Amino acid sequence: MVKERNILITGANGQLGRSIKKNSSNYNYNFFFMPKDKLDISNSLDLKKCLDKFKFDTIINCAAYTNVNKAETEKKKSKLINHEAVGFLAKYCYRNEIQLIHISTDYVFDGKKFFPYVESDKKNAINYYGITKAEGENIFLKYKPKNSIIIRTSWLYSEYNYNFINQIIDKVKKNKNIEITTEETGSLTNASDLANVILEIMPKIKNKEPEIYHFSNSGICTRFEIACKINELLNGSSKVEYNFKSDGNVVRPKFSALDSNKLCHRFSISNNNWLESLKIYLENYQNCL
Ligand SMILES: NC(=O)c1ccc[n+]([C@@H]2O[C@H](COP(=O)([O-])OP(=O)(O)OC[C@H]3O[C@@H](n4cnc5c(N)ncnc54)[C@H](OP(=O)(O)O)[C@@H]3O)[C@@H](O)[C@H]2O)c1
């Protein structure tokens, strides 16, 4: 069967890249999964060579500098990957009529709201990672690649990384006590759900001016609540304790939940609640043990 389109996935060894790979067999596309060691998006010469050679129809940019704490000291590197490389990709895609799907973050907001952020809310990042991602969005919007979108997501987890969820699971399994901040409220996103959403909506995106959408699992939670739920669902006996400080030395938004209604209505997507998706994740996790 003829494959419908050629799709490049940058940063293919990250959580989202690997989740797309896991779900990709359900779709009739030619996927090119490029991890950083095969395609460094911050090397514009190599990037151009690769894009010229393969003639992609769609690029899903999963590559990013995602270490929020280290971004404060590795400023040049994080800006290069999250901002300048995105500018290069957006300009190339505009000139060559390639669809670009770029992933951004809840951290473009300052966290001063009390109800979920919508796409039109004003950006005001409060840490350097958030600033670079916001600048990446701005440059993407400036170049206006056709049929392209930015998807902001938040609190992403998967089996592929020692993320917040897997750290809690690990502690519960080892009966260790857990100290968790009460200072962060947001929306949890199962990377597999986001991967499916991207692959599902990709052929339906038709625009001249790029658009922004939010996607996270529905509902709002605190990190403390998530830790308590994992402990309960795994029948753990860890003691989960409050900590009134944020994790790490970097300032993070106190409230960064995203409202995903625009995307769900526009593309008729049914969204799992964060707890339902977490339960499915934990069941699969236990089956893998
Ligand atoms: N994780 C979250 O909680 C979260 C929340 C909101 C938004 N997001 C956004 O969602 C997207 C996917 O996040 P994720 O959790 O999948 O991140 P991730 O697991 O850190 O994956 C990012 C991937 O990009 C690669 N990469 C870094 N620099 C690169 C470069 N110069 N060229 C090519 N690849 C490069 C990384 O490789 P190395 O690991 O080898 O550097 C990694 O494999 C990102 O845009 C992120 O900003 C994530």
The ligand as an SDF file (V2000), in Angstrom:
LIG
                    3D

 48 52  0  0  0  0  0  0  0  0999 V2000
    8.3470   16.7440   29.8130 N   0  0  0  0  0  0  0  0  0  0  0  0
    7.4070   17.6000   30.1860 C   0  0  0  0  0  0  0  0  0  0  0  0
    6.9030   17.5630   31.3180 O   0  0  0  0  0  0  0  0  0  0  0  0
    6.9190   18.6510   29.2270 C   0  0  0  0  0  0  0  0  0  0  0  0
    5.9520   19.5700   29.6670 C   0  0  0  0  0  0  0  0  0  0  0  0
    5.4990   20.5260   28.7760 C   0  0  0  0  0  0  0  0  0  0  0  0
    5.9870   20.5770   27.4900 C   0  0  0  0  0  0  0  0  0  0  0  0
    6.9440   19.7010   27.0960 N   0  0  0  0  0  0  0  0  0  0  0  0
    7.4510   19.8130   25.7240 C   0  0  0  0  0  0  0  0  0  0  0  0
    7.1130   18.6180   25.0410 O   0  0  0  0  0  0  0  0  0  0  0  0
    8.1290   18.3080   24.0780 C   0  0  0  0  0  0  0  0  0  0  0  0
    8.5860   16.8650   24.2700 C   0  0  0  0  0  0  0  0  0  0  0  0
    9.0720   16.7410   25.6100 O   0  0  0  0  0  0  0  0  0  0  0  0
    9.6710   15.3660   26.1390 P   0  0  0  0  0  0  0  0  0  0  0  0
    9.2220   15.1990   27.5500 O   0  0  0  0  0  0  0  0  0  0  0  0
    9.4370   14.2850   25.1540 O   0  0  0  0  0  0  0  0  0  0  0  0
   11.1920   15.7620   26.1840 O   0  0  0  0  0  0  0  0  0  0  0  0
   12.4840   14.8110   26.2700 P   0  0  0  0  0  0  0  0  0  0  0  0
   12.0840   13.4620   26.7400 O   0  0  0  0  0  0  0  0  0  0  0  0
   13.5180   15.5790   26.9940 O   0  0  0  0  0  0  0  0  0  0  0  0
   12.8690   14.6900   24.7270 O   0  0  0  0  0  0  0  0  0  0  0  0
   13.4910   15.7030   24.0250 C   0  0  0  0  0  0  0  0  0  0  0  0
   14.4260   15.0410   23.0560 C   0  0  0  0  0  0  0  0  0  0  0  0
   15.0660   16.0520   22.2710 O   0  0  0  0  0  0  0  0  0  0  0  0
   16.4110   15.6950   22.1460 C   0  0  0  0  0  0  0  0  0  0  0  0
   17.2280   16.8420   21.8100 N   0  0  0  0  0  0  0  0  0  0  0  0
   17.8070   17.7510   22.6200 C   0  0  0  0  0  0  0  0  0  0  0  0
   18.5450   18.6230   21.9050 N   0  0  0  0  0  0  0  0  0  0  0  0
   18.4220   18.2530   20.6140 C   0  0  0  0  0  0  0  0  0  0  0  0
   18.9570   18.7410   19.4210 C   0  0  0  0  0  0  0  0  0  0  0  0
   19.7970   19.7880   19.3970 N   0  0  0  0  0  0  0  0  0  0  0  0
   18.6370   18.1270   18.2610 N   0  0  0  0  0  0  0  0  0  0  0  0
   17.8140   17.0550   18.2520 C   0  0  0  0  0  0  0  0  0  0  0  0
   17.2950   16.5260   19.3640 N   0  0  0  0  0  0  0  0  0  0  0  0
   17.5810   17.1240   20.5410 C   0  0  0  0  0  0  0  0  0  0  0  0
   16.7720   15.1080   23.4910 C   0  0  0  0  0  0  0  0  0  0  0  0
   17.9540   14.3550   23.4070 O   0  0  0  0  0  0  0  0  0  0  0  0
   18.9150   14.2580   24.7280 P   0  0  0  0  0  0  0  0  0  0  0  0
   18.0400   13.7760   25.8330 O   0  0  0  0  0  0  0  0  0  0  0  0
   19.9730   13.3260   24.2880 O   0  0  0  0  0  0  0  0  0  0  0  0
   19.4080   15.6790   24.9510 O   0  0  0  0  0  0  0  0  0  0  0  0
   15.5270   14.2510   23.7610 C   0  0  0  0  0  0  0  0  0  0  0  0
   15.6710   12.9660   23.1730 O   0  0  0  0  0  0  0  0  0  0  0  0
    9.2300   19.3550   24.2700 C   0  0  0  0  0  0  0  0  0  0  0  0
    9.0320   20.3770   23.3270 O   0  0  0  0  0  0  0  0  0  0  0  0
    8.9570   19.9150   25.6500 C   0  0  0  0  0  0  0  0  0  0  0  0
    9.3930   21.2540   25.7600 O   0  0  0  0  0  0  0  0  0  0  0  0
    7.4250   18.7260   27.9250 C   0  0  0  0  0  0  0  0  0  0  0  0
  1  2  1  0
  2  3  2  0
  2  4  1  0
  4  5  1  0
  4 48  2  0
  5  6  2  0
  6  7  1  0
  7  8  2  0
  8  9  1  0
  8 48  1  0
  9 10  1  0
  9 46  1  0
 10 11  1  0
 11 12  1  0
 11 44  1  0
 12 13  1  0
 13 14  1  0
 14 15  2  0
 14 16  1  0
 14 17  1  0
 17 18  1  0
 18 19  2  0
 18 20  1  0
 18 21  1  0
 21 22  1  0
 22 23  1  0
 23 24  1  0
 23 42  1  0
 24 25  1  0
 25 26  1  0
 25 36  1  0
 26 27  1  0
 26 35  1  0
 27 28  2  0
 28 29  1  0
 29 30  1  0
 29 35  2  0
 30 31  1  0
 30 32  2  0
 32 33  1  0
 33 34  2  0
 34 35  1  0
 36 37  1  0
 36 42  1  0
 37 38  1  0
 38 39  2  0
 38 40  1  0
 38 41  1  0
 42 43  1  0
 44 45  1  0
 44 46  1  0
 46 47  1  0
M  CHG  2   8   1  16  -1
M  END
$$$$
